[in-house]
Amino acid sequence: MNKIKKDDKNSIDLSQLSKNLAREIFHLDRNIPATVFKLMTRPGYLTRAFFYHPKEKWVQPFKLYLAINLLFFIITPLLNSSNFEVFSFDVRSRIRLDDHFNKKVEHACSTHQISKEIYIERFNDHIKYNQPALLFLLIPFWGLLLQILSILKNVPFSLHLTHAMHLLAYLLLLLLCILGIYQGLAWILNVLNVSDKLIDMLIVPTIGIGFLIYLFRSIRLVYEDKIPWAVLKTTITFAGFIVIFGGYVNFLFHYTYFALNLGY
């Protein structure tokens, strides 16, 4: 009887530990709105505050990123449309552009003895499931790029990681806001029977310019660089992010392919 009670106690302790961990990660405390507002309006401020002013009551970077990541991937599918989509990867597009990958998919269909349509449906479902978690892989690579560009600053790698985390969190919020505005404008123009081709042409440049300006201001504040060097670092960092993001998309497809083959 004592053994059973002891096991029950351990079970309760483990259950309580899991609940505490989940609450610590996902609990949206009252500082979230103020922290998000500061993230959107003061580029680089939260990164500096986290390292140089730890007594300020802001949400921890990782906790903030998780909350924004979760919000982004819940709301984005509701705002995506046939005219403009973000983070909506379909293996059909990859198959059309990459003959080698198409042959791998056909081989997998033959091996598992399923139709291509069923395989594609499963593949796309797995991509939707995996992409929020795998997006986190961008942060260390982006942090490494920031460290290389600031090697003479002699600051810890953890600062670059935090900066990269804040930058990615901002980018997700920017995409979410612009996507919402785009859908609102498209609906209004549709009601007025006005063509929405203009906003289709402007949405991508708007995202790019908005993020470039934010990136420049953030780099200036975090690393206290002079304007010419900050402009150069911003250009390299932005280009590097595009390359890193391309690697993420490529990894996402291949990881999903191997995961399906292993029966994950």
Buried (B, 14 or more C-beta within 10 A) or exposed (E): EEEEEEEEEEEEEEEEEEEEEEEEEEEEEEBBEEBBEBBBEBBBBBBBBBBEEEEEEBBBBBBBBBBBBEBBBEEBEEBBEEEBBBBBBEBBEBBEEBEEBBEBBEEBBEEEEEEBEEBBEBBBEBBBEBBBEBBBBBBBBBBBBBBEBBEEBEBEEEBBBBBBBBBBBBBBBBBBEBBBBBBEBBEEBEEEEEEBEEBEEBBEEBBEEBBBEBBBBBBBBBBEBEEEBBBEBBEBBBEBBEEBBEEBBEEBBEBBBEBBEEEE
